[in-house]
Amino acid sequence: MKRRNLLILAILLVAILSAGAYYLYYRHHVYDLEYLEPEVFEEASYDVDLLIGKWQSESIFYRFDVDSTGVTWDESDDITEVEASPMKWELNRSRFIHYHEMQNGVLVPKVYKIVQLDLNNLVFQDDYGNEFAFIKVD
C-alpha cells in the first residue's frame, strides 16, 4: 500500500512539473515580441548591407556598423560622432529594431518598420505612423 501511494505521488509530481514547464514555455512564446515569427510582419525584405554606413536627417545622424552596433547623435544638441550614444540594431525583413544603451547599461528597444531602403535613402516608421527619412552621407 505504501509503495502504491509513493508511485501515485511520483506520477502526480511528474505531471505537475510537466504542466508547469509547458505553461512557462508557452506563455513566454505567446507574449514575448522577440518570438513572433517574421511572417507576422510585412513580407518585404531588405538587404542589411545597404544599411551599413552613416545616415543623416537634418541634424540627426545614425551610423550603422557591420557588427550590428552603431551610434546616434544630434548636432543641434552640440553632440559630435565621438560623443554619440551607442546602440545595437537588428533588421529582419522590414522589422527594424534599435536597442539604445542607457547609462546604466540597460538596452531600450525601439521597433520600426522599414518603408524604403536603397543605396541613398532610408525611410522607416514607428508604430504611431511617424516617418523618419535619412540620406546616406558616408
C-alpha positions as CSV (number, residue, x, y, z in Angstrom):
1,M,0.0,0.0,0.0
2,K,2.8,2.4,0.9
3,R,4.6,1.6,-2.4
4,R,1.4,2.3,-4.4
5,N,0.9,5.7,-2.7
6,L,4.6,6.6,-3.4
7,L,4.1,5.6,-7.1
8,I,1.0,7.7,-7.4
9,L,2.7,10.7,-5.7
10,A,5.7,10.4,-8.1
11,I,3.3,10.3,-11.1
12,L,1.4,13.3,-9.9
13,L,4.7,15.2,-9.3
14,V,6.0,14.5,-12.8
15,A,2.6,15.6,-14.3
16,I,2.6,18.8,-12.3
17,L,6.2,19.6,-13.2
18,S,5.5,18.9,-16.9
19,A,2.4,21.1,-16.9
20,G,4.3,23.9,-15.2
21,A,7.2,23.7,-17.7
22,Y,4.8,23.6,-20.6
23,Y,2.9,26.7,-19.2
24,L,6.2,28.7,-18.8
25,Y,7.4,27.8,-22.3
26,Y,4.0,28.5,-23.9
27,R,3.4,31.8,-22.0
28,H,6.9,33.0,-22.9
29,H,6.4,32.4,-26.6
30,V,3.0,33.9,-26.8
31,Y,3.6,37.2,-25.0
32,D,7.3,38.0,-25.9
33,L,7.6,40.0,-29.1
34,E,11.0,38.6,-29.7
35,Y,9.4,35.2,-30.5
36,L,6.9,36.4,-33.1
37,E,7.6,34.8,-36.4
38,P,8.8,37.1,-39.3
39,E,5.7,36.1,-41.3
40,V,3.7,38.2,-38.9
41,F,5.3,41.3,-40.4
42,E,5.1,42.6,-43.9
43,E,6.7,40.3,-46.5
44,A,9.1,43.0,-47.8
45,S,12.7,42.1,-47.2
46,Y,15.7,44.5,-47.2
47,D,19.4,43.9,-47.7
48,V,21.3,44.5,-44.5
49,D,24.4,45.6,-46.4
50,L,22.5,48.7,-47.7
51,L,22.1,49.8,-44.2
52,I,25.8,49.9,-43.3
53,G,27.2,53.4,-43.1
54,K,26.3,56.9,-41.9
55,W,22.9,58.4,-42.4
56,Q,21.6,62.0,-41.9
57,S,18.2,63.7,-41.4
58,E,18.8,67.4,-40.8
59,S,20.9,67.4,-37.6
60,I,20.3,63.8,-36.6
61,F,22.8,61.2,-37.5
62,Y,22.9,57.4,-37.3
63,R,25.9,55.2,-38.1
64,F,25.2,51.5,-38.6
65,D,28.2,49.2,-38.4
66,V,28.7,45.7,-39.8
67,D,28.7,44.0,-36.4
68,S,25.1,45.2,-35.7
69,T,26.2,48.0,-33.5
70,G,26.2,51.7,-34.1
71,V,25.9,55.2,-32.7
72,T,23.4,58.1,-32.9
73,W,23.8,61.8,-32.3
74,D,22.1,65.1,-32.8
75,E,24.4,68.0,-33.8
76,S,21.7,70.5,-32.8
77,D,22.4,69.4,-29.2
78,D,26.1,70.1,-29.9
79,I,26.9,66.4,-29.8
80,T,29.5,65.0,-32.2
81,E,30.1,61.5,-33.5
82,V,32.8,61.0,-30.9
83,E,30.3,61.7,-28.1
84,A,27.5,59.7,-29.8
85,S,25.2,57.4,-27.9
86,P,25.9,53.7,-28.5
87,M,23.3,51.3,-29.8
88,K,22.7,47.9,-31.3
89,W,20.4,47.2,-34.2
90,E,18.6,44.4,-35.9
91,L,16.9,44.1,-39.3
92,N,14.6,41.2,-40.0
93,R,12.7,41.6,-43.3
94,S,11.0,45.0,-42.7
95,R,11.2,45.0,-38.9
96,F,14.0,47.3,-37.8
97,I,14.9,47.5,-34.1
98,H,17.3,49.9,-32.4
99,Y,18.5,48.9,-28.9
100,H,19.7,52.1,-27.3
101,E,22.1,51.7,-24.4
102,M,21.3,53.7,-21.3
103,Q,24.0,55.0,-19.0
104,N,23.3,52.1,-16.6
105,G,23.8,49.6,-19.4
106,V,20.1,48.7,-19.9
107,L,19.1,48.3,-23.6
108,V,15.9,50.0,-24.6
109,P,14.4,48.7,-27.8
110,K,12.6,50.9,-30.4
111,V,10.8,49.0,-33.1
112,Y,10.3,50.4,-36.6
113,K,9.1,49.2,-40.0
114,I,11.3,50.0,-43.0
115,V,9.4,51.7,-45.8
116,Q,12.3,52.3,-48.1
117,L,16.0,51.2,-48.1
118,D,18.3,51.7,-51.1
119,L,21.8,53.0,-51.8
120,N,20.9,56.6,-50.8
121,N,17.6,56.6,-48.9
122,L,16.4,55.1,-45.6
123,V,12.8,55.6,-44.5
124,F,11.3,53.9,-41.5
125,Q,8.1,54.3,-39.4
126,D,7.3,53.8,-35.8
127,D,4.0,52.2,-34.5
128,Y,2.3,55.6,-34.5
129,G,2.9,56.3,-38.2
130,N,5.7,58.8,-37.6
131,E,8.1,58.6,-40.5
132,F,11.8,59.2,-40.4
133,A,13.7,59.8,-43.6
134,F,17.5,59.7,-43.9
135,I,20.0,60.1,-46.7
136,K,23.4,58.3,-46.8
137,V,26.3,60.6,-46.2
138,D,29.2,58.1,-45.9
